[in-house]
């Protein structure tokens, strides 16, 4: 009976050592960055070089791109020379007839945006790339583009920015 307290104490000590030795790490943002190596990111302004222009789109895109790295990583943004560097341009912004109704008029429209991205990892150049990212949204042709443009462009930008984030730091 004297040994029962000793066994309980030893069991408790072993459990504490096991718990202390086990660490589980979850990354809810999807980023897989080694912060010991990668500490900074430079994001250049992405100019709108699309033929069709909508004034607020360039600023909306640049803000969203910067915000995702601020909100979902611990990287410090620097004006130039970051460990990771992003540059590029908005290359296309188009409204396309998606379908025609029986009376010969357009019934669905598609709004599409394409962004060319150049990514450089100064610590591991095998990860460098230049690639286009695109997203689109459909809307009823009875609606005026001006009435739905801001909402659709916001959704398109969010999707493209997520694609860029996943391709650069989430290793998806």
N, C-alpha and C positions, 0 to 999 in steps of 0.2 A: 503494500500500500504506500510505502514511503516513496517509491519510485514513480508513482502516478504523476505527481507534480513535476518531476524531472522530465518525464515523457511528454507532458503537455508543453512544457517550456521549450524542449528541443523541437517538437513539432511546430510550435509557433515560430521559432527561430528559422527553421528550414523553410516554412511558408513565406516568411518575410524576405528571405534571401532569394527565393524563386521569383516572387513578385517584383522585387527590386531589380533582378537581373533580366526580366522580360520587359521589353519596351515595344509598344505597338505604335506605329506612326501612320496617320491618315492625312492625306492631302485632299481637302475637299475642293480646291480650286483647279485641280488637274495639272498644275505646274510641277515639272520634275527638273528643278534647277539645283545644281550644286553651288550653294551660296558661298562656299569656301573658295571657289574658282571664279564664278560669275557674280559680279557685284553691281554692275552698272548697265544701263541701256541708253542708247541714243536713238531718238525717233525724229527723223526729219519731217518737215511739212510735206504732205502729199498734195501737190497741186492738182486742180481739176483740168485735165487736158481733153475731156470728152467733147465731142462736137456739140451735143445738146447740153446746155448748162442750166442748172438751177442754183441760184445764188448761195443759199445756206448750206448746200450739200458738202462743200469742201471743209468748212469749219466743223460741221457735225461729225464728219468722218475723222478728222484729225483729233478732235476732243475725245471721241469714243475710243480710238486706238490708244491714245495716251492713258485714258482712264482705266482700261482693262489691265494694263501692266502695273499701274499704281495700286489698284484695288485687289489684284489677285497675285501679286508677287511682292517680294521684299527688295526688288531691284531699285537702285537710285537712278533717276533719270538725269542724264547729263547732256549738255547741248551737242557735244561731238566727242568721238573717240571712245565710246562705251565698249564694254566687253561684248555686248550684243548691239548691232546697228540695223535699223530698219529705214529704208527709203523707198520711194516709188511714186506712183501717180495714179489718179483716177483716169482710166483710159476710155471707158464707155459708160454712157447713161442713155438708155434707149427705151422708147415706148413702142411696143410691137403689137400688131393685131394677132390675137391668139386663136380666135375662132370666129366664124361667120355664121350668122343666123340664116334661117330659111328665106328671109326677105333680101338677102345679099349684103346686109350691113354687119359691121363688126358687133359681136356680142360680148366678147371678153378681150381685155387688153392685158399686156404683160409689161411691167416696168422692170428693167434689168440694169444692174450696175456691175462693172468689172474694174478691178484694181490690180495693177502690176506692182509686185513687191520684190524688193531686193533685200535679202537678209544675210548678214555677215556675223559669224561668231568668231571674234578675234582670238578666242582661246582654243577653238576647234574648227578649223576651216572646212573640214569634211561635212559640216552641217550647213554650209553656205548654200543659198539657192536664189534663183530669180524665177518667179512663178506668178501666174494670174489667178486671182480669186474672184468668183462671181456669185451673185445671188439675185433672185427675182421674186416678184410678187405679182399675182394676178388681181385684176379688179374688173367689175362690171363696166362695160363700155357706155352704159347709160350715165355713169358718174363722170364728172369733170375731173381731170387730173389734178387741178388746183385744189379740189376738195379733199382728195385722198393722198396727195403727194407727200406731205410731211410725215404722216403715219407710216406709209409704205417705205419711204426712204429710211426712216428710223429703224424699221424692222430689217431692211436689207443691210444697212450699215452694221447693225448688231450681229447679223449672221456672218458677214464678211470678216468683221473684227474677231469674232470667235474662231473662224477658220484660220486666220493669221496667227492668233495666239496659240492655237493647238499645233500648228505647223512649226512654230518657233520655239516654244518652251514647254509644251505639254507632251511632245514626242508621240503624237497620235498618228 
